[in-house]
Amino acid sequence: MLKNKKLMIKIVVCFLLVPVALMTVPYLISPIIPEKYGQMTVDLIIFLIVIILSRNIWHVRIHFFSGKRIGNQLCQLIPAVIFLILTRFGTLSSIAPRLINVRIILTVLLVALAEEGMFRGLLLPLSLELTRNRRYTAVIISSLGFAVAHLANIANSSWSLVLLQMIVVFGNGLLWGSLYLKTDNLSLTILLHFLDDLPLFITNGSLKLTTPTSSQLMTALVMYLVMIGIIGVVTFLQVNGLHRRPTR
């Protein structure tokens, strides 16, 4: 019972740390850090906290890279790559190289490192331990944490757009969580996360998303929920039959 209580506390910390940091740290660092480096600084802080929790406090090993069975790892990438192409191909293919600079690359990379370290690197193994290695349930828990973190965007966007974004993020979480379980290679999900976020940071300020009407929102919700249903089945099939792997 005490062990489960401690696990629950760790999982709650994983759920809350990213959104709380995103909503509070920018105000704390604004007097000393220029705004254009704010996102980069926040995610660097989150990533450092992840490393400290992993190595010095919780002792949860994060597998940042694995060179084993590369062919199998590439096969496991397929569902996540297909979803990435469906959701980001238009923006990725239209990106002009001149729009990309070192600051954007570092910012997006730190976002990917911080969030993948937190939700796949820490939350997923902790969820596996809490659920006694129920892999699919653990992936769902880590994906929920990933989606909840994006509630912080409510400060800059409408609740309807944030809701739709959270559904898509949850779908990504399912695919990236199962990929990490299958490969023990966080660098793959970091790469996917980087490619998924890159168009958003390049078009930030120039891409204006309009708030959907009630009918548009309902139509989008139905489409997104059907999409999540399909992804859920794919994820279940992907994690089914996995061998238990240590979380510490």
C-alpha positions in Angstrom: 0.0 0.0 0.0 2.8 2.4 0.9 4.6 1.6 -2.3 1.5 2.3 -4.4 1.0 5.6 -2.6 4.6 6.6 -3.4 4.1 5.6 -7.0 0.9 7.6 -7.2 2.7 10.7 -5.8 5.4 10.3 -8.5 2.8 9.9 -11.2 1.0 13.0 -10.0 4.3 14.9 -10.1 4.8 13.8 -13.7 1.3 14.9 -14.6 1.7 18.4 -13.1 5.4 19.3 -13.5 5.3 20.3 -17.1 2.1 22.4 -17.2 2.9 24.1 -13.9 6.4 24.9 -15.2 5.0 26.2 -18.5 2.6 28.5 -16.7 4.8 29.8 -13.9 8.5 29.7 -14.9 8.2 32.3 -17.8 7.0 34.9 -15.3 9.9 34.1 -13.0 12.6 34.3 -15.6 11.2 37.2 -17.7 13.2 39.9 -15.9 16.5 38.2 -16.8 15.8 36.0 -19.9 14.7 37.6 -23.2 11.2 36.4 -24.3 12.5 34.7 -27.5 14.6 32.4 -25.2 11.8 31.8 -22.7 10.5 28.5 -24.1 14.0 27.2 -24.5 14.9 28.0 -20.9 11.7 26.5 -19.5 12.2 23.2 -21.3 15.9 23.1 -20.4 14.8 23.4 -16.7 12.2 20.6 -17.1 14.8 18.4 -18.8 17.3 18.9 -16.0 14.6 18.1 -13.5 13.8 14.9 -15.4 17.5 13.9 -15.3 17.8 14.6 -11.6 14.6 12.6 -10.8 15.7 9.8 -13.0 19.3 9.4 -11.8 19.4 10.8 -8.3 15.9 10.6 -6.7 13.6 8.1 -8.3 16.3 5.9 -9.9 14.2 5.2 -13.0 16.4 4.4 -15.9 15.7 6.3 -19.1 16.8 4.4 -22.3 17.9 7.3 -24.5 19.4 5.1 -27.2 19.4 1.4 -28.2 21.4 0.0 -31.1 19.8 -3.5 -30.8 17.7 -4.9 -33.6 17.6 -1.7 -35.7 15.5 -3.3 -38.4 12.8 -4.2 -35.9 13.0 -0.7 -34.4 12.4 0.8 -37.9 9.4 -1.5 -38.3 7.9 -0.3 -35.0 8.3 3.3 -36.3 5.8 2.7 -39.1 2.5 3.5 -37.3 3.9 6.7 -35.7 5.4 7.8 -39.0 2.1 7.3 -40.8 0.3 9.4 -38.3 2.9 12.1 -38.5 2.6 12.2 -42.2 -1.2 12.4 -42.0 -1.1 15.3 -39.5 2.0 17.2 -40.4 2.9 16.4 -44.1 1.4 19.6 -45.5 3.2 21.9 -43.1 6.5 20.0 -43.1 6.7 19.9 -46.9 6.0 23.6 -47.2 8.8 24.6 -44.8 11.5 26.7 -46.5 15.0 26.1 -45.1 15.5 29.8 -44.8 12.8 29.8 -42.0 14.8 27.5 -39.8 17.5 28.8 -37.6 19.6 27.6 -34.7 17.3 29.1 -32.1 14.3 27.3 -33.5 16.1 24.0 -33.7 17.4 24.2 -30.2 14.0 25.3 -28.9 12.1 22.4 -30.6 14.8 19.9 -29.6 14.6 21.0 -25.9 10.8 20.7 -26.0 11.1 17.1 -27.3 13.8 16.2 -24.8 11.9 17.6 -21.9 8.5 16.1 -22.8 9.8 12.7 -24.0 12.0 12.4 -20.9 9.0 13.2 -18.7 6.2 11.2 -20.3 7.9 8.3 -22.0 11.1 8.2 -20.0 9.7 8.6 -16.5 5.9 8.4 -16.5 5.6 5.3 -18.6 7.9 3.1 -16.5 6.3 4.4 -13.3 2.9 3.5 -14.8 4.1 0.1 -15.7 5.1 -0.5 -12.1 1.8 0.9 -10.7 -0.3 -1.3 -13.0 1.9 -4.4 -12.4 3.2 -4.4 -16.0 -0.2 -3.9 -17.7 1.5 -2.4 -20.8 -1.5 -1.0 -22.6 -2.9 0.6 -19.4 0.5 2.1 -18.7 0.7 3.6 -22.2 -2.8 5.2 -21.7 -1.7 6.7 -18.4 1.4 8.2 -19.9 -0.6 9.5 -22.9 -3.1 11.2 -20.6 -0.2 12.9 -18.8 1.1 14.1 -22.1 -2.3 15.4 -23.1 -2.9 17.1 -19.7 0.4 19.0 -20.1 -1.0 20.8 -23.1 -3.7 22.4 -20.9 -1.1 25.1 -20.4 -1.9 26.3 -24.0 -5.3 27.6 -22.8 -3.5 30.8 -21.9 -2.9 31.5 -25.6 -5.7 29.7 -27.4 -9.4 29.0 -27.2 -10.6 26.0 -25.1 -12.0 24.3 -28.2 -8.6 24.4 -30.1 -6.8 23.2 -27.0 -9.3 20.3 -26.6 -8.7 19.2 -30.2 -4.9 19.6 -29.7 -5.1 17.4 -26.6 -6.9 14.7 -28.5 -4.2 14.6 -31.2 -1.5 14.7 -28.5 -3.1 11.8 -26.8 -3.0 9.9 -30.0 0.7 10.7 -30.4 1.3 9.6 -26.8 -0.2 6.2 -27.5 2.0 5.6 -30.6 5.1 7.0 -29.1 4.6 5.1 -25.8 4.2 1.8 -27.6 7.2 2.6 -29.7 9.4 3.2 -26.6 8.2 0.0 -25.0 9.0 -1.9 -28.2 12.4 -0.4 -28.8 13.8 1.0 -25.5 15.0 3.8 -27.7 13.8 7.3 -26.6 15.8 8.9 -29.4 13.1 7.7 -31.8 10.3 9.4 -30.0 12.4 12.5 -29.5 12.9 12.6 -33.3 9.2 12.1 -34.0 8.3 14.8 -31.4 10.9 17.2 -33.0 9.4 16.7 -36.5 5.8 17.1 -35.1 6.5 20.4 -33.3 8.9 22.0 -35.8 6.2 23.4 -38.1 4.4 24.9 -35.1 7.4 26.8 -34.0 8.4 28.0 -37.5 4.9 29.3 -38.3 4.4 30.7 -34.8 3.0 34.2 -35.2 2.2 33.8 -38.9 -0.2 30.8 -38.6 -3.5 32.1 -37.2 -6.0 29.3 -36.2 -9.6 30.3 -36.1 -11.9 29.1 -33.3 -14.3 26.5 -34.7 -18.0 27.0 -34.6 -20.1 24.6 -32.5 -21.0 22.5 -35.6 -17.3 22.5 -36.8 -16.2 21.5 -33.3 -18.7 18.6 -33.1 -17.6 17.4 -36.5 -13.9 17.6 -35.6 -14.5 15.9 -32.3 -16.2 12.9 -34.0 -13.4 12.6 -36.6 -10.7 12.9 -34.0 -12.3 10.4 -31.7 -12.7 7.9 -34.5 -9.0 8.5 -35.3 -8.1 7.9 -31.6 -10.2 4.7 -31.7 -8.1 3.4 -34.7 -4.8 4.5 -33.0 -6.0 2.7 -29.8 -6.4 -0.5 -31.7 -3.0 -0.2 -33.4 -1.4 0.6 -30.1 -3.0 -2.4 -28.4 -1.8 -4.7 -31.2 1.7 -3.1 -31.0 2.2 -3.6 -27.3 0.4 -7.0 -27.1 2.8 -9.8 -26.4 5.7 -7.6 -25.1 8.0 -9.2 -22.6 8.3 -7.5 -19.3 11.2 -5.1 -19.0 12.6 -3.7 -15.8 11.6 -0.2 -14.8 14.5 0.5 -12.4 
